[in-house]
Amino acid sequence: MTETDRFTVLEPYAPRFPFETWILPNRHESHYEESDAATLQNLAFVLRSTMRKIDKVLERPAYNFILHTAPVQDAPLAPLPLAFRNHP
């Protein structure tokens, strides 16, 4: 759907739910809370534009956000593929 210098938004080939959407970072880290301000601003832009598209096409559906990240209390781990997943 969308790609920026920091994030890629896609619809998985075989989604578990209709219109399932993934927002994946282009650089892998183990914790979102350690991201710099520019990355978080880019995430906000990508999330807002993605949700606007979904709202327009599906007429404002209810949805669930799922954030895949390492536990907060853990030390930084080997890079993980973090992801936001949206299930309208």
VENZI-V914456 format. One record per backbone hydrogen bond with DSSP energy under -1.0 kcal/mol. NH is the residue of the N-H (numbers start at 1). CO is the residue of the C=O. If there is no record, write none. Layout:
# VENZI-V914456
{{NH,CO} {NH,CO}}
This chain:
# VENZI-V914456
{{2,9} {4,7} {8,24} {9,2} {10,22} {20,17} {21,86} {22,10} {23,84} {24,8} {26,6} {35,32} {40,36} {41,37} {42,38} {43,39} {44,40} {45,41} {46,42} {47,43} {48,44} {49,45} {50,46} {51,47} {52,48} {53,49} {54,50} {55,51} {56,52} {57,53} {58,54} {60,55} {64,87} {66,85} {68,83} {70,30} {74,71} {82,80} {83,68} {84,23} {85,66} {86,21} {87,64}}
